[in-house]
């Protein structure tokens, strides 16, 4: 796969994941669970999104020798 296609596909996929998880976290925290009920999910979401963004950088942006 070419560098441009890999970069575009990786960015779109990562962006969709980030938007979905942040929207889900916002929905949980502002809904019935409240802030403290949604706080554990926010922590887990932050860790998972950090790993996803690192994987995007490692696979698509970083030039490997």
C-alpha positions, 0 to 999 in steps of 0.5 A, spaced: 500 500 500 502 506 498 504 511 503 499 516 502 493 511 502 496 508 508 496 515 511 489 517 509 486 510 511 489 510 518 487 517 519 480 516 517 479 510 521 483 513 527 478 519 527 472 515 527 474 511 533 476 517 537 469 521 535 465 515 537 469 513 543 469 520 545 461 521 544 460 515 548 464 517 554 460 524 553 453 520 553 455 516 559 457 522 563 452 527 562 446 521 562 444 517 568 450 515 570 453 522 572 460 524 572 462 520 577 459 514 574 462 515 567 469 517 570 472 509 570 469 509 563 473 516 561 479 513 564 479 507 560 477 511 554 483 515 555 488 509 555 485 506 549 485 512 545 492 513 547 494 506 544 490 507 538 493 514 536 500 511 538 499 505 533 496 510 528 503 514 528 507 508 529 504 504 523 502 510 518 507 516 520 513 514 522 518 512 517 521 505 518 528 504 516 
